[in-house]
Amino acid sequence: MTIVEMLPEVAVGLNLPSRIGLMKRLALAGVKILTRHKIVEFRPNGLLTETPDGQKFVPADTVVLAFGMRPVNELAADVKARWDEVYEVGDCVTPAKVGEAVRAGFNAG
C-alpha cells in the first residue's frame, strides 16, 4: 500500500498522540508514504505524479481517493435571501471535525 500526498506531511490535522500512533501503525504495516506528490494522471496500472524532482509513476491495481476538503456554501446565499437572521456554521464556513461543527452550531444557537 502506498499513500500519495500533495502536502509535505501526512495526518497534519491529527493531535500529536494520535498522529504518532497512526504513523507507527502505518510503518509496522509496511505502508509507503510519498509526500509532495501531486496526481496528474490515472493510468490502468497506476498513477503518474508530479514531484519537486519531476514526474514519477506509482504502480497500483486499486486506487482509493481521499482528496482535501473545501467549504460548501452555495445554499447559504439562497437561504439568506429568504430570511433575515441566518448563521453559517460547520463545513459551510470551513471544513472541520464533527466536534468543531457541533460547537459552532451550539455557539450560533
N, CA, C and O atoms as CSV, one atom per row, in Angstrom:
chain,resi,resn,atom,element,x,y,z
A,1,MET,N,N,0.844,-1.164,0.000
A,1,MET,CA,C,0.000,0.000,0.000
A,1,MET,C,C,0.893,1.233,0.000
A,1,MET,O,O,1.942,1.272,0.644
A,2,THR,N,N,0.445,2.229,-0.738
A,2,THR,CA,C,1.174,3.493,-0.826
A,2,THR,C,C,0.203,4.645,-0.633
A,2,THR,O,O,-0.860,4.671,-1.253
A,3,ILE,N,N,0.555,5.588,0.211
A,3,ILE,CA,C,-0.212,6.816,0.383
A,3,ILE,C,C,0.489,7.893,-0.425
A,3,ILE,O,O,1.689,8.117,-0.264
A,4,VAL,N,N,-0.263,8.560,-1.297
A,4,VAL,CA,C,0.273,9.647,-2.115
A,4,VAL,C,C,-0.330,10.946,-1.588
A,4,VAL,O,O,-1.550,11.108,-1.583
A,5,GLU,N,N,0.513,11.862,-1.150
A,5,GLU,CA,C,0.072,13.101,-0.504
A,5,GLU,C,C,0.737,14.310,-1.144
A,5,GLU,O,O,1.949,14.315,-1.360
A,6,MET,N,N,-0.057,15.341,-1.451
A,6,MET,CA,C,0.482,16.569,-2.021
A,6,MET,C,C,1.268,17.387,-1.004
A,6,MET,O,O,2.252,18.037,-1.356
A,7,LEU,N,N,0.843,17.357,0.239
A,7,LEU,CA,C,1.469,18.170,1.279
A,7,LEU,C,C,2.826,17.592,1.697
A,7,LEU,O,O,3.147,16.454,1.354
A,8,PRO,N,N,3.617,18.369,2.433
A,8,PRO,CA,C,4.921,17.883,2.896
A,8,PRO,C,C,4.825,16.780,3.956
A,8,PRO,O,O,5.789,16.045,4.171
A,9,GLU,N,N,3.664,16.659,4.621
A,9,GLU,CA,C,3.479,15.644,5.665
A,9,GLU,C,C,2.072,15.079,5.566
A,9,GLU,O,O,1.186,15.696,4.974
A,10,VAL,N,N,1.870,13.895,6.152
A,10,VAL,CA,C,0.535,13.306,6.227
A,10,VAL,C,C,-0.021,13.462,7.639
A,10,VAL,O,O,0.731,13.613,8.601
A,11,ALA,N,N,-1.328,13.426,7.748
A,11,ALA,CA,C,-2.034,13.451,9.030
A,11,ALA,C,C,-1.701,14.677,9.875
A,11,ALA,O,O,-1.622,14.579,11.100
A,12,VAL,N,N,-1.509,15.815,9.242
A,12,VAL,CA,C,-1.142,17.023,9.990
A,12,VAL,C,C,-2.285,17.533,10.859
A,12,VAL,O,O,-2.036,18.271,11.812
A,13,GLY,N,N,-3.524,17.166,10.567
A,13,GLY,CA,C,-4.656,17.642,11.348
A,13,GLY,C,C,-4.924,16.838,12.606
A,13,GLY,O,O,-5.784,17.212,13.403
A,14,LEU,N,N,-4.210,15.748,12.800
A,14,LEU,CA,C,-4.417,14.924,13.990
A,14,LEU,C,C,-3.676,15.496,15.188
A,14,LEU,O,O,-2.654,16.167,15.045
A,15,ASN,N,N,-4.210,15.217,16.371
A,15,ASN,CA,C,-3.464,15.605,17.563
A,15,ASN,C,C,-2.209,14.736,17.634
A,15,ASN,O,O,-2.163,13.650,17.056
A,16,LEU,N,N,-1.205,15.217,18.338
A,16,LEU,CA,C,0.108,14.578,18.325
A,16,LEU,C,C,0.094,13.110,18.760
A,16,LEU,O,O,0.692,12.282,18.073
A,17,PRO,N,N,-0.559,12.750,19.867
A,17,PRO,CA,C,-0.546,11.326,20.249
A,17,PRO,C,C,-1.196,10.420,19.190
A,17,PRO,O,O,-0.699,9.327,18.918
A,18,SER,N,N,-2.296,10.873,18.601
A,18,SER,CA,C,-2.958,10.079,17.561
A,18,SER,C,C,-2.077,9.966,16.322
A,18,SER,O,O,-1.993,8.904,15.704
A,19,ARG,N,N,-1.426,11.065,15.966
A,19,ARG,CA,C,-0.556,11.055,14.783
A,19,ARG,C,C,0.619,10.109,14.979
A,19,ARG,O,O,0.964,9.350,14.074
A,20,ILE,N,N,1.230,10.150,16.147
A,20,ILE,CA,C,2.366,9.267,16.429
A,20,ILE,C,C,1.929,7.812,16.337
A,20,ILE,O,O,2.611,6.988,15.727
A,21,GLY,N,N,0.781,7.498,16.950
A,21,GLY,CA,C,0.268,6.134,16.895
A,21,GLY,C,C,-0.054,5.689,15.475
A,21,GLY,O,O,0.255,4.564,15.085
A,22,LEU,N,N,-0.672,6.568,14.712
A,22,LEU,CA,C,-1.010,6.239,13.325
A,22,LEU,C,C,0.241,5.995,12.502
A,22,LEU,O,O,0.326,5.003,11.779
A,23,MET,N,N,1.205,6.884,12.605
A,23,MET,CA,C,2.430,6.747,11.817
A,23,MET,C,C,3.174,5.460,12.178
A,23,MET,O,O,3.753,4.807,11.309
A,24,LYS,N,N,3.155,5.103,13.453
A,24,LYS,CA,C,3.799,3.870,13.893
A,24,LYS,C,C,3.090,2.651,13.288
A,24,LYS,O,O,3.742,1.728,12.800
A,25,ARG,N,N,1.755,2.654,13.325
A,25,ARG,CA,C,0.998,1.529,12.753
A,25,ARG,C,C,1.189,1.425,11.240
A,25,ARG,O,O,1.293,0.323,10.700
A,26,LEU,N,N,1.234,2.564,10.559
A,26,LEU,CA,C,1.467,2.536,9.113
A,26,LEU,C,C,2.846,1.963,8.802
A,26,LEU,O,O,2.993,1.165,7.877
A,27,ALA,N,N,3.848,2.365,9.565
A,27,ALA,CA,C,5.213,1.861,9.353
A,27,ALA,C,C,5.276,0.353,9.607
A,27,ALA,O,O,5.876,-0.387,8.827
A,28,LEU,N,N,4.654,-0.099,10.700
A,28,LEU,CA,C,4.654,-1.531,11.006
A,28,LEU,C,C,3.943,-2.347,9.935
A,28,LEU,O,O,4.288,-3.503,9.694
A,29,ALA,N,N,2.948,-1.739,9.293
A,29,ALA,CA,C,2.206,-2.422,8.230
A,29,ALA,C,C,2.926,-2.351,6.889
A,29,ALA,O,O,2.475,-2.944,5.909
A,30,GLY,N,N,4.050,-1.626,6.840
A,30,GLY,CA,C,4.813,-1.525,5.596
A,30,GLY,C,C,4.223,-0.566,4.579
A,30,GLY,O,O,4.500,-0.679,3.385
A,31,VAL,N,N,3.408,0.385,5.042
A,31,VAL,CA,C,2.800,1.362,4.139
A,31,VAL,C,C,3.853,2.377,3.705
A,31,VAL,O,O,4.528,2.986,4.535
A,32,LYS,N,N,3.978,2.544,2.408
A,32,LYS,CA,C,4.909,3.533,1.852
A,32,LYS,C,C,4.176,4.873,1.758
A,32,LYS,O,O,3.024,4.921,1.327
A,33,ILE,N,N,4.833,5.949,2.156
A,33,ILE,CA,C,4.219,7.279,2.118
A,33,ILE,C,C,5.037,8.177,1.202
A,33,ILE,O,O,6.231,8.383,1.420
A,34,LEU,N,N,4.385,8.707,0.181
A,34,LEU,CA,C,5.022,9.627,-0.762
A,34,LEU,C,C,4.430,11.007,-0.549
A,34,LEU,O,O,3.281,11.252,-0.918
A,35,THR,N,N,5.196,11.905,0.038
A,35,THR,CA,C,4.720,13.273,0.229
A,35,THR,C,C,5.217,14.143,-0.926
A,35,THR,O,O,6.133,13.771,-1.659
A,36,ARG,N,N,4.598,15.291,-1.064
A,36,ARG,CA,C,4.918,16.242,-2.144
A,36,ARG,C,C,4.762,15.604,-3.522
A,36,ARG,O,O,5.548,15.864,-4.432
A,37,HIS,N,N,3.742,14.771,-3.658
A,37,HIS,CA,C,3.410,14.112,-4.924
A,37,HIS,C,C,1.986,14.510,-5.323
A,37,HIS,O,O,1.034,14.199,-4.608
A,38,LYS,N,N,1.843,15.174,-6.427
A,38,LYS,CA,C,0.532,15.572,-6.933
A,38,LYS,C,C,0.141,14.614,-8.055
A,38,LYS,O,O,0.905,14.422,-9.002
A,39,ILE,N,N,-1.041,14.014,-7.953
A,39,ILE,CA,C,-1.501,13.097,-9.012
A,39,ILE,C,C,-1.880,13.924,-10.234
A,39,ILE,O,O,-2.704,14.835,-10.145
A,40,VAL,N,N,-1.281,13.604,-11.365
A,40,VAL,CA,C,-1.584,14.333,-12.594
A,40,VAL,C,C,-2.292,13.454,-13.632
A,40,VAL,O,O,-2.887,13.962,-14.583
A,41,GLU,N,N,-2.223,12.138,-13.441
A,41,GLU,CA,C,-2.866,11.256,-14.419
A,41,GLU,C,C,-3.106,9.874,-13.806
A,41,GLU,O,O,-2.246,9.312,-13.127
A,42,PHE,N,N,-4.304,9.349,-14.072
A,42,PHE,CA,C,-4.615,7.974,-13.684
A,42,PHE,C,C,-4.389,7.092,-14.898
A,42,PHE,O,O,-4.828,7.414,-16.002
A,43,ARG,N,N,-3.713,5.994,-14.691
A,43,ARG,CA,C,-3.449,5.040,-15.763
A,43,ARG,C,C,-3.988,3.673,-15.341
A,43,ARG,O,O,-4.206,3.435,-14.153
A,44,PRO,N,N,-4.203,2.775,-16.304
A,44,PRO,CA,C,-4.753,1.458,-15.946
A,44,PRO,C,C,-3.905,0.695,-14.923
A,44,PRO,O,O,-4.431,-0.123,-14.168
A,45,ASN,N,N,-2.618,0.957,-14.899
A,45,ASN,CA,C,-1.735,0.218,-13.997
A,45,ASN,C,C,-1.102,1.080,-12.904
A,45,ASN,O,O,-0.144,0.656,-12.257
A,46,GLY,N,N,-1.639,2.304,-12.692
A,46,GLY,CA,C,-1.097,3.148,-11.638
A,46,GLY,C,C,-1.386,4.621,-11.826
A,46,GLY,O,O,-2.338,5.006,-12.505
A,47,LEU,N,N,-0.549,5.435,-11.215
A,47,LEU,CA,C,-0.708,6.886,-11.221
A,47,LEU,C,C,0.562,7.563,-11.704
A,47,LEU,O,O,1.670,7.099,-11.432
A,48,LEU,N,N,0.393,8.647,-12.414
A,48,LEU,CA,C,1.531,9.496,-12.738
A,48,LEU,C,C,1.460,10.677,-11.785
A,48,LEU,O,O,0.433,11.351,-11.705
A,49,THR,N,N,2.551,10.935,-11.058
A,49,THR,CA,C,2.572,12.035,-10.106
A,49,THR,C,C,3.612,13.060,-10.516
A,49,THR,O,O,4.568,12.769,-11.235
A,50,GLU,N,N,3.387,14.272,-10.029
A,50,GLU,CA,C,4.348,15.354,-10.230
A,50,GLU,C,C,4.976,15.630,-8.864
A,50,GLU,O,O,4.273,15.820,-7.872
A,51,THR,N,N,6.290,15.648,-8.829
A,51,THR,CA,C,7.012,15.862,-7.582
A,51,THR,C,C,7.944,17.055,-7.756
A,51,THR,O,O,8.105,17.547,-8.873
A,52,PRO,N,N,8.553,17.523,-6.689
A,52,PRO,CA,C,9.531,18.606,-6.840
A,52,PRO,C,C,10.695,18.211,-7.757
A,52,PRO,O,O,11.358,19.080,-8.324
A,53,ASP,N,N,10.944,16.902,-7.904
A,53,ASP,CA,C,12.050,16.424,-8.738
A,53,ASP,C,C,11.623,16.000,-10.141
A,53,ASP,O,O,12.439,15.492,-10.909
A,54,GLY,N,N,10.352,16.206,-10.481
A,54,GLY,CA,C,9.853,15.785,-11.797
A,54,GLY,C,C,8.696,14.820,-11.642
A,54,GLY,O,O,8.067,14.748,-10.586
A,55,GLN,N,N,8.418,14.073,-12.711
A,55,GLN,CA,C,7.310,13.139,-12.675
A,55,GLN,C,C,7.760,11.765,-12.201
A,55,GLN,O,O,8.904,11.360,-12.405
A,56,LYS,N,N,6.819,11.052,-11.555
A,56,LYS,CA,C,7.107,9.715,-11.064
A,56,LYS,C,C,5.878,8.847,-11.271
A,56,LYS,O,O,4.757,9.285,-11.013
A,57,PHE,N,N,6.079,7.616,-11.736
A,57,PHE,CA,C,4.980,6.668,-11.892
A,57,PHE,C,C,4.871,5.832,-10.626
A,57,PHE,O,O,5.870,5.316,-10.125
A,58,VAL,N,N,3.650,5.700,-10.112
A,58,VAL,CA,C,3.382,4.888,-8.926
A,58,VAL,C,C,2.484,3.731,-9.349
A,58,VAL,O,O,1.312,3.950,-9.654
A,59,PRO,N,N,3.003,2.506,-9.376
A,59,PRO,CA,C,2.176,1.374,-9.790
A,59,PRO,C,C,1.040,1.124,-8.801
A,59,PRO,O,O,1.216,1.271,-7.591
A,60,ALA,N,N,-0.132,0.745,-9.329
A,60,ALA,CA,C,-1.286,0.464,-8.469
A,60,ALA,C,C,-2.299,-0.373,-9.235
A,60,ALA,O,O,-2.500,-0.186,-10.435
A,61,ASP,N,N,-2.936,-1.304,-8.520
A,61,ASP,CA,C,-4.033,-2.050,-9.131
A,61,ASP,C,C,-5.383,-1.574,-8.594
A,61,ASP,O,O,-6.425,-1.852,-9.188
A,62,THR,N,N,-5.360,-0.855,-7.465
A,62,THR,CA,C,-6.563,-0.271,-6.877
A,62,THR,C,C,-6.193,1.101,-6.341
A,62,THR,O,O,-5.126,1.277,-5.753
A,63,VAL,N,N,-7.080,2.080,-6.545
A,63,VAL,CA,C,-6.834,3.441,-6.061
A,63,VAL,C,C,-8.038,3.878,-5.235
A,63,VAL,O,O,-9.178,3.763,-5.684
A,64,VAL,N,N,-7.789,4.377,-4.036
A,64,VAL,CA,C,-8.827,4.946,-3.183
A,64,VAL,C,C,-8.551,6.441,-3.094
A,64,VAL,O,O,-7.465,6.854,-2.688
A,65,LEU,N,N,-9.532,7.248,-3.473
A,65,LEU,CA,C,-9.340,8.695,-3.480
A,65,LEU,C,C,-9.838,9.313,-2.180
A,65,LEU,O,O,-10.942,9.013,-1.727
A,66,ALA,N,N,-9.037,10.160,-1.591
A,66,ALA,CA,C,-9.409,10.909,-0.395
A,66,ALA,C,C,-8.797,12.292,-0.530
A,66,ALA,O,O,-7.754,12.584,0.055
A,67,PHE,N,N,-9.451,13.130,-1.299
A,67,PHE,CA,C,-8.926,14.462,-1.552
A,67,PHE,C,C,-9.283,15.409,-0.421
A,67,PHE,O,O,-10.116,15.085,0.425
A,68,GLY,N,N,-8.668,16.560,-0.404
A,68,GLY,CA,C,-8.913,17.556,0.633
A,68,GLY,C,C,-10.340,18.068,0.624
A,68,GLY,O,O,-11.163,17.668,-0.199
A,69,MET,N,N,-10.611,18.957,1.555
A,69,MET,CA,C,-11.954,19.484,1.726
A,69,MET,C,C,-11.969,20.978,1.474
A,69,MET,O,O,-10.956,21.667,1.592
A,70,ARG,N,N,-13.142,21.450,1.125
A,70,ARG,CA,C,-13.352,22.883,0.971
A,70,ARG,C,C,-14.772,23.192,1.412
A,70,ARG,O,O,-15.625,22.305,1.404
A,71,PRO,N,N,-15.043,24.434,1.798
A,71,PRO,CA,C,-16.396,24.777,2.243
A,71,PRO,C,C,-17.423,24.584,1.125
A,71,PRO,O,O,-17.136,24.812,-0.050
A,72,VAL,N,N,-18.607,24.165,1.515
A,72,VAL,CA,C,-19.727,24.064,0.567
A,72,VAL,C,C,-20.797,25.007,1.095
A,72,VAL,O,O,-21.501,24.683,2.052
A,73,ASN,N,N,-20.917,26.171,0.472
A,73,ASN,CA,C,-21.835,27.187,0.995
A,73,ASN,C,C,-22.720,27.824,-0.077
A,73,ASN,O,O,-23.226,28.930,0.109
A,74,GLU,N,N,-22.902,27.127,-1.189
A,74,GLU,CA,C,-23.719,27.688,-2.266
A,74,GLU,C,C,-25.158,27.933,-1.823
A,74,GLU,O,O,-25.789,28.886,-2.279
A,75,LEU,N,N,-25.677,27.094,-0.948
A,75,LEU,CA,C,-27.055,27.221,-0.484
A,75,LEU,C,C,-27.232,28.418,0.445
A,75,LEU,O,O,-28.341,28.940,0.565
A,76,ALA,N,N,-26.176,28.857,1.094
A,76,ALA,CA,C,-26.275,29.942,2.075
A,76,ALA,C,C,-26.856,31.217,1.477
A,76,ALA,O,O,-27.666,31.875,2.130
A,77,ALA,N,N,-26.480,31.581,0.281
A,77,ALA,CA,C,-26.983,32.810,-0.344
A,77,ALA,C,C,-28.492,32.716,-0.566
A,77,ALA,O,O,-29.205,33.696,-0.351
A,78,ASP,N,N,-28.990,31.555,-0.993
A,78,ASP,CA,C,-30.426,31.379,-1.196
A,78,ASP,C,C,-31.186,31.490,0.124
A,78,ASP,O,O,-32.251,32.103,0.190
A,79,VAL,N,N,-30.627,30.892,1.167
A,79,VAL,CA,C,-31.276,30.940,2.481
A,79,VAL,C,C,-31.280,32.373,3.000
A,79,VAL,O,O,-32.290,32.834,3.532
A,80,LYS,N,N,-30.167,33.080,2.853
A,80,LYS,CA,C,-30.075,34.467,3.329
A,80,LYS,C,C,-31.044,35.381,2.582
A,80,LYS,O,O,-31.504,36.378,3.140
A,81,ALA,N,N,-31.357,35.057,1.336
A,81,ALA,CA,C,-32.282,35.873,0.559
A,81,ALA,C,C,-33.716,35.734,1.078
A,81,ALA,O,O,-34.548,36.602,0.815
A,82,ARG,N,N,-34.016,34.666,1.804
A,82,ARG,CA,C,-35.383,34.407,2.276
A,82,ARG,C,C,-35.607,34.755,3.742
A,82,ARG,O,O,-36.735,35.026,4.151
A,83,TRP,N,N,-34.538,34.749,4.533
A,83,TRP,CA,C,-34.673,35.011,5.963
A,83,TRP,C,C,-33.679,36.077,6.389
A,83,TRP,O,O,-32.580,36.180,5.844
A,84,ASP,N,N,-34.091,36.875,7.386
A,84,ASP,CA,C,-33.245,37.973,7.851
A,84,ASP,C,C,-32.094,37.484,8.725
A,84,ASP,O,O,-30.981,38.005,8.639
A,85,GLU,N,N,-32.357,36.495,9.559
A,85,GLU,CA,C,-31.347,36.047,10.509
A,85,GLU,C,C,-30.874,34.638,10.139
A,85,GLU,O,O,-31.591,33.657,10.336
A,86,VAL,N,N,-29.663,34.558,9.603
A,86,VAL,CA,C,-29.086,33.284,9.166
A,86,VAL,C,C,-27.659,33.211,9.685
A,86,VAL,O,O,-26.899,34.176,9.591
A,87,TYR,N,N,-27.302,32.046,10.240
A,87,TYR,CA,C,-25.958,31.835,10.760
A,87,TYR,C,C,-25.310,30.687,9.995
A,87,TYR,O,O,-25.866,29.591,9.922
A,88,GLU,N,N,-24.165,30.933,9.441
A,88,GLU,CA,C,-23.427,29.884,8.743
A,88,GLU,C,C,-22.485,29.221,9.740
A,88,GLU,O,O,-21.728,29.902,10.432
A,89,VAL,N,N,-22.533,27.885,9.814
A,89,VAL,CA,C,-21.676,27.141,10.729
A,89,VAL,C,C,-21.211,25.859,10.048
A,89,VAL,O,O,-21.698,25.494,8.978
A,90,GLY,N,N,-20.271,25.194,10.681
A,90,GLY,CA,C,-19.811,23.885,10.202
A,90,GLY,C,C,-19.059,23.969,8.885
A,90,GLY,O,O,-18.352,24.940,8.615
A,91,ASP,N,N,-19.224,22.930,8.065
A,91,ASP,CA,C,-18.492,22.849,6.798
A,91,ASP,C,C,-18.894,23.941,5.817
A,91,ASP,O,O,-18.193,24.173,4.832
A,92,CYS,N,N,-20.013,24.614,6.073
A,92,CYS,CA,C,-20.416,25.744,5.238
A,92,CYS,C,C,-19.384,26.864,5.339
A,92,CYS,O,O,-19.146,27.593,4.376
A,93,VAL,N,N,-18.774,26.992,6.517
A,93,VAL,CA,C,-17.782,28.041,6.760
A,93,VAL,C,C,-16.381,27.527,6.471
A,93,VAL,O,O,-15.641,28.116,5.683
A,94,THR,N,N,-16.030,26.434,7.112
A,94,THR,CA,C,-14.726,25.815,6.900
A,94,THR,C,C,-14.808,24.344,7.308
A,94,THR,O,O,-15.327,24.031,8.380
A,95,PRO,N,N,-14.311,23.454,6.483
A,95,PRO,CA,C,-14.353,22.032,6.844
A,95,PRO,C,C,-13.606,21.777,8.147
A,95,PRO,O,O,-12.515,22.300,8.373
A,96,ALA,N,N,-14.220,20.966,8.991
A,96,ALA,CA,C,-13.626,20.691,10.294
A,96,ALA,C,C,-14.089,19.326,10.778
A,96,ALA,O,O,-14.782,18.600,10.065
A,97,LYS,N,N,-13.706,18.998,11.964
A,97,LYS,CA,C,-14.132,17.746,12.577
A,97,LYS,C,C,-15.529,17.927,13.170
A,97,LYS,O,O,-15.983,19.057,13.355
A,98,VAL,N,N,-16.202,16.834,13.464
A,98,VAL,CA,C,-17.578,16.875,13.951
A,98,VAL,C,C,-17.706,17.715,15.218
A,98,VAL,O,O,-18.629,18.522,15.338
A,99,GLY,N,N,-16.792,17.531,16.157
A,99,GLY,CA,C,-16.866,18.284,17.404
A,99,GLY,C,C,-16.821,19.784,17.184
A,99,GLY,O,O,-17.537,20.535,17.847
A,100,GLU,N,N,-15.992,20.220,16.264
A,100,GLU,CA,C,-15.891,21.655,15.970
A,100,GLU,C,C,-17.175,22.174,15.331
A,100,GLU,O,O,-17.608,23.289,15.623
A,101,ALA,N,N,-17.785,21.366,14.458
A,101,ALA,CA,C,-19.033,21.774,13.819
A,101,ALA,C,C,-20.164,21.863,14.839
A,101,ALA,O,O,-20.960,22.802,14.804
A,102,VAL,N,N,-20.236,20.895,15.743
A,102,VAL,CA,C,-21.267,20.915,16.792
A,102,VAL,C,C,-21.082,22.134,17.683
A,102,VAL,O,O,-22.052,22.806,18.032
A,103,ARG,N,N,-19.835,22.420,18.053
A,103,ARG,CA,C,-19.545,23.585,18.897
A,103,ARG,C,C,-19.968,24.882,18.189
A,103,ARG,O,O,-20.543,25.771,18.818
A,104,ALA,N,N,-19.686,24.991,16.894
A,104,ALA,CA,C,-20.069,26.187,16.147
A,104,ALA,C,C,-21.585,26.331,16.108
A,104,ALA,O,O,-22.107,27.438,16.243
A,105,GLY,N,N,-22.296,25.218,15.925
A,105,GLY,CA,C,-23.756,25.262,15.937
A,105,GLY,C,C,-24.300,25.661,17.306
A,105,GLY,O,O,-25.237,26.452,17.407
A,106,PHE,N,N,-23.705,25.108,18.347
A,106,PHE,CA,C,-24.098,25.448,19.717
A,106,PHE,C,C,-23.889,26.945,19.970
A,106,PHE,O,O,-24.767,27.622,20.504
A,107,ASN,N,N,-22.715,27.449,19.580
A,107,ASN,CA,C,-22.414,28.868,19.799
A,107,ASN,C,C,-23.356,29.766,19.005
A,107,ASN,O,O,-23.751,30.826,19.492
A,108,ALA,N,N,-23.718,29.361,17.797
A,108,ALA,CA,C,-24.637,30.158,16.991
A,108,ALA,C,C,-26.027,30.168,17.632
A,108,ALA,O,O,-26.733,31.176,17.604
A,109,GLY,N,N,-26.405,29.010,18.218
A,109,GLY,CA,C,-27.710,28.911,18.883
A,109,GLY,C,C,-27.745,29.766,20.120
A,109,GLY,O,O,-28.762,29.811,20.811
